[in-house]
Amino acid sequence: MKRTFTITRMLIASIGICACLLLTSPVVTSTKTTAVTTGSIKMVPFYWIVGIVGGSIAVTLTYVGWKKYKGEEKKKSDEDSDS
């Protein structure tokens, strides 16, 4: 249990570091930009944040659901072996 918790913390930390590196790097654009392109370029960090937060929530919910499923399965098998 403790090993899994450590791996999860390391994964979250590495995702955070990658996100910081990607978000702080300068965005290179051409000299010919339009208002639409400029507007979408400013939204790039927002999309990254939404993706990272949404992905983290999805991974967490998947992990919790899997642990719950395995726990119920083990509980069911323990009850069957006791009977």
Stockholm file with secondary structure:
# STOCKHOLM 1.0

chainA/1-83         MKRTFTITRMLIASIGICACLLLTSPVVTSTKTTAVTTGSIKMVPFYWIVGIVGGSIAVTLTYVGWKKYKGEEKKKSDEDSDS
#=GR chainA/1-83 SS CHHHHHHHHHHHHHHHHHHHHHHHSCCCCCSCCCHHHHHHHHTHHHHHHHHHHHHHHHHHHHHHHHHHHHHHHHHHHHHHHHC
#=GC SS_cons        CHHHHHHHHHHHHHHHHHHHHHHHSCCCCCSCCCHHHHHHHHTHHHHHHHHHHHHHHHHHHHHHHHHHHHHHHHHHHHHHHHC
//
